Amino acid sequence: MSEEILINVTPQETRVAVMHLGVVQELHIERISQLGLVGNIYFGKVCRVLPGMQSAFIDIGLERAAFLHIADIWEERHAGGEERPIERILFEGQGVLVQVIKDPIGTKGARLSTQVSFAGRFLVYLPQETHIGISQKIEDEAERESLRQKLQQLLPEDEHGGFIIRTMAEQAEERELQADIGYLRKLWADIQQQARTAPLKSLLYQELNLSLRVLRDFANEETDRILVDSRETYQKMLSFAESYSGAVVNKLSHYAAERPLFDLYAIEDEIEKALARRVDLKSGGYLIIDQTEALTTVDVNTGGFVGVRNFDDTIFKTNLEAAQAIARQLRLRNLGGIIIVDFIDMDNRGHRDEVFSEFKKALARDHTRMTVNDFSPLGLVEMTRKRTRESLAHVLCQPCPTCQGRGEVKTAQTVCYEILREIVREARQFNAREFRILASQQVIDLFLDEESQSLAQLGDFIGKPVSLQVESLYTQEQYDVILI
């Protein structure tokens, strides 16, 4: 078997694991309470236009207003060549048809575009465009031209929209392409009809849920089996496949065994590993992955791997293995934005070229758009990976309430000295009878032991007694100074 897709469904969430040769390559999680918005189409209301930023905020009925930049306004780029500023295109209170192109991430609202597109199984429909594009993954020029001509022959005479031919269209029959065209055109006609009567801030079209997107976007000729552990979801997928993607029907199976599907394939363990900062390599080397709001860094280390011949070969082998592992981790963790990879320094130019080639080859399996630059003068590989939804860590985790996401906490000694300075400040402002320190067990223990002399000196300095009280619920950094 080359590829399997496993789908675990509960009332709260749907989880999808894409397996290749028995190894997890991708993880997707969709929660009912946090459904993704990418692809949804709204009839929004312009609530604010910002000429200085050439952007606008659009109310589409979410908690935060969504963001629309002039570069994402289709009318601006097709207005007879005239470059109009955003204040001449939009005004406050105006209704506008928009599609979400990026989910809200962190404190940022959703990002919008007025250029609408719908993905079918084999085609992407762009009703406001006129050209026919072809997926960059179809590299053979003769094949590209053949597909373009085949599609042009199938299009009705009254068609004014544009299409992008997806990679899966290489294996599609004419009737399947014809069905895709009909489905997408009808979808656009229904949305236009709704937009004529819908009130502002209305949802006009909702993207398919994760289980159905599996059939449309993930399943391909390499997929041998799709296992679903929910009978209800299986029936819905089967019905969708029969009417929309007949080739997938025979690959769908309902998993009814007692042992949980994700336990059987050790997916739960993979999820735990995908949340860890350190990723061990089979050779003994390891990766350190640090994710920040702006970028992600990946550091490659030899660790316990000592090689068999010389140090250069050890580094080369570790970097080759890391190239494969990093590409997989980017997919597993859904890391996006700017990514900096620090491979172990290689003096041999041939080794650098081979590692970079292997890295690009490993990234080719990724469906997400990205750009990759060769080794910089500092020996770093810089790349970007399109970010349209939250990473796996942001979906499953939250910042640590103790360290506030820093990954470190102040030492008990540091907190002790902060408390001593705080008491001096308080003593100069208030004439209290006594100062009481409320802190964690670790901090109080330090005051009673190593810092007992410091505490006594402070009491003499301010001329007031200082007492201690343990608060078991306090973290190491938390404390209060009570004036009595």
Residue pairs with C-beta under 8 A, 6 or more apart in sequence:
1 21
1 22
1 224
1 225
2 20
2 21
2 222
2 224
3 18
3 19
3 20
3 220
3 222
3 223
3 224
4 18
4 19
4 223
4 224
4 225
4 226
4 227
5 16
5 17
5 18
5 19
5 214
5 218
5 219
5 223
5 225
5 226
5 227
6 16
6 17
6 19
6 227
6 261
6 262
6 265
6 267
7 14
7 15
7 16
7 211
7 214
7 226
7 227
7 228
7 229
7 230
7 233
7 261
8 14
8 15
8 16
8 17
8 229
8 260
8 261
8 262
8 267
9 15
9 211
9 228
9 229
9 230
9 232
9 233
11 32
12 31
12 32
12 33
13 29
13 30
13 31
13 32
14 29
14 30
14 209
14 210
14 211
14 233
15 27
15 28
15 29
15 30
15 262
15 267
16 26
16 27
16 28
16 29
16 210
16 211
16 214
16 218
17 24
17 26
17 27
17 262
17 265
17 267
17 270
18 24
18 25
18 26
18 27
18 28
18 218
19 25
19 265
20 365
23 328
24 265
24 267
24 270
24 332
25 328
25 331
25 332
25 365
26 218
26 331
26 332
27 267
27 270
27 271
27 274
27 332
27 334
27 392
28 210
28 334
29 392
29 395
29 396
30 36
30 209
30 210
31 395
34 395
35 209
36 103
36 207
36 389
37 62
37 100
37 103
37 104
37 110
37 207
38 100
38 101
38 102
38 103
38 207
38 388
38 389
39 99
39 100
39 118
39 119
39 205
39 207
40 99
40 100
40 203
40 205
40 206
40 207
41 97
41 98
41 99
41 100
41 116
41 191
41 203
41 204
41 205
42 60
42 61
42 97
42 98
42 99
42 100
42 201
42 202
42 203
42 204
43 95
43 96
43 97
43 194
43 195
43 198
43 199
43 200
43 201
43 202
43 204
44 58
44 59
44 60
44 66
44 95
44 96
44 97
44 98
44 112
44 200
44 201
45 58
45 59
45 60
45 93
45 94
45 95
45 96
45 200
45 201
46 56
46 57
46 58
46 59
46 90
46 91
46 92
46 93
46 94
46 95
46 96
47 57
47 58
47 59
47 65
47 92
48 56
48 57
48 65
48 92
49 56
49 86
49 87
49 90
49 91
49 92
50 56
50 57
50 86
51 85
51 86
51 87
53 69
54 69
54 70
54 85
54 86
55 67
55 68
55 69
55 70
55 86
56 67
56 68
56 86
56 90
57 65
57 66
57 67
57 68
57 109
58 65
58 66
58 67
58 68
58 96
58 98
58 112
59 65
59 66
59 200
59 201
60 66
60 98
60 100
60 110
60 112
60 201
60 203
61 201
61 202
61 203
62 104
62 109
62 110
64 104
64 109
64 110
65 109
66 98
66 100
66 109
66 110
66 111
66 112
67 108
67 109
67 110
67 111
67 112
68 90
68 96
68 98
68 111
68 112
68 113
68 114
69 111
70 76
70 85
70 86
70 89
72 101
72 111
72 112
72 113
72 114
72 115
73 86
73 89
73 90
73 113
73 114
74 113
74 114
74 115
74 128
75 89
75 114
76 83
76 84
76 86
76 89
78 128
90 96
95 200
96 114
97 114
97 116
97 195
97 204
98 112
98 113
98 114
99 112
99 113
99 114
99 115
99 116
99 117
100 110
100 111
100 112
101 111
101 112
101 113
101 388
102 110
102 111
102 387
102 388
103 110
103 388
103 389
103 390
104 110
105 387
105 389
105 390
105 394
106 293
106 394
115 126
115 128
115 129
116 126
116 127
116 128
116 188
116 191
117 124
117 125
117 126
117 164
118 124
118 125
118 184
118 187
118 188
119 125
119 166
119 216
119 217
120 166
120 180
120 183
120 184
120 216
121 166
121 168
121 172
121 176
121 180
121 215
121 216
121 244
121 245
122 165
122 166
122 168
122 169
122 172
122 176
122 177
122 180
123 151
123 163
123 164
123 165
123 166
123 169
123 177
123 180
123 181
123 184
124 163
124 164
124 166
125 161
125 162
125 163
125 181
125 184
125 185
125 187
125 188
126 161
126 162
126 163
126 164
127 160
127 161
127 162
127 188
128 161
128 162
129 161
129 162
130 160
130 161
130 162
131 162
132 148
132 151
132 152
132 162
132 163
132 164
132 165
133 162
133 163
133 164
133 165
134 144
134 147
134 148
134 164
134 165
135 164
135 165
135 166
135 167
135 169
137 167
138 144
138 147
138 165
138 167
138 170
143 170
147 165
147 169
147 170
148 165
150 174
150 177
151 163
151 165
151 177
154 174
154 177
154 178
154 181
155 163
155 181
156 181
159 185
161 185
161 188
163 181
167 220
168 220
168 221
169 177
171 221
172 180
176 246
176 247
179 244
183 244
187 205
191 204
191 205
194 202
194 204
195 204
198 204
207 213
208 216
211 228
211 233
211 236
211 237
212 236
212 237
212 240
214 226
214 237
215 226
215 237
215 240
215 241
215 244
215 245
215 248
216 244
216 245
217 367
219 226
219 245
219 248
219 251
223 248
223 251
224 251
225 251
225 253
226 237
226 248
226 251
226 252
226 253
227 253
227 254
227 255
227 261
228 234
228 237
228 252
228 253
228 254
228 255
229 254
229 255
229 256
229 260
229 261
231 254
231 256
234 252
234 253
234 254
237 252
238 249
238 252
241 248
241 249
241 252
242 249
255 261
257 264
261 267
262 268
270 332
271 392
271 396
273 279
274 329
274 332
274 333
274 392
275 392
275 393
275 396
275 397
277 288
277 289
277 290
278 286
278 287
278 288
278 289
279 286
279 287
279 288
279 289
279 325
279 329
280 286
280 303
281 287
281 303
281 305
281 318
281 321
281 322
281 325
282 321
283 305
283 317
283 318
283 321
284 302
284 303
284 304
284 305
284 306
285 300
285 301
285 302
285 303
285 304
285 305
285 318
285 321
285 322
286 301
286 303
287 298
287 299
287 300
287 301
287 322
287 325
287 326
287 329
288 298
288 299
288 301
289 296
289 297
289 298
289 299
289 329
289 333
289 335
290 296
290 297
290 299
291 333
291 335
291 391
291 393
294 337
294 338
295 337
295 338
295 339
295 340
296 335
296 337
296 338
296 339
296 340
297 339
297 340
297 341
297 342
298 326
298 329
298 339
298 340
298 341
298 342
299 342
300 318
300 319
300 322
300 326
300 341
300 342
300 343
300 344
301 318
301 344
302 314
302 315
302 318
302 344
305 314
305 317
305 318
306 314
307 313
307 314
307 317
312 346
312 347
312 348
312 351
315 344
315 345
315 346
315 351
316 346
316 348
316 351
316 354
316 355
318 344
319 343
319 344
319 346
319 351
319 355
320 354
320 355
320 358
322 343
323 343
323 355
323 358
323 359
323 362
324 358
324 362
326 341
326 359
326 362
327 359
327 362
327 363
327 365
327 366
328 362
329 335
330 339
330 363
330 366
330 385
331 365
331 366
331 368
332 392
333 391
333 392
333 393
334 389
334 390
334 391
334 392
335 385
335 391
336 368
336 385
336 386
336 387
336 388
336 391
337 384
337 385
337 387
338 382
338 383
338 384
339 382
339 383
339 384
339 385
340 380
340 381
340 382
341 359
341 380
341 381
341 382
341 383
342 379
342 380
343 355
343 375
343 379
343 381
345 379
346 352
346 355
346 379
352 375
356 374
356 375
356 381
359 372
359 381
360 372
363 370
363 372
366 385
368 385
368 386
368 388
369 385
369 386
370 383
370 384
370 385
370 386
371 383
371 384
372 381
372 382
372 383
373 381
373 382
373 383
374 381
375 381
376 382
399 405
400 406
400 407
401 475
402 409
402 475
402 476
402 477
403 409
403 477
409 475
409 476
409 477
410 418
410 476
410 477
412 440
412 442
412 443
412 445
412 446
412 476
413 446
413 450
413 451
415 439
415 443
415 476
415 477
415 479
416 443
416 446
416 447
416 451
416 454
418 479
419 437
419 439
419 443
419 479
419 481
420 454
420 455
420 458
422 481
423 435
423 437
423 458
423 462
423 466
423 481
424 458
424 461
424 462
426 432
426 435
426 481
426 483
427 435
427 462
427 464
430 483
432 464
432 483
432 484
433 464
433 484
434 464
434 465
434 466
434 467
434 483
434 484
435 462
435 464
435 465
435 466
435 467
435 481
435 482
435 483
435 484
436 466
436 467
436 468
436 469
436 481
436 482
436 484
437 444
437 447
437 466
437 467
437 468
437 469
437 479
437 480
437 481
437 482
438 469
438 471
438 474
438 479
438 480
438 481
438 482
439 447
439 468
439 469
439 470
439 471
439 474
439 478
439 479
439 480
440 470
440 471
440 472
440 474
440 475
440 476
440 478
440 479
441 470
441 472
442 476
443 476
443 479
444 468
444 469
444 470
447 455
447 468
448 468
455 466
458 466
459 465
459 466
471 478
471 480
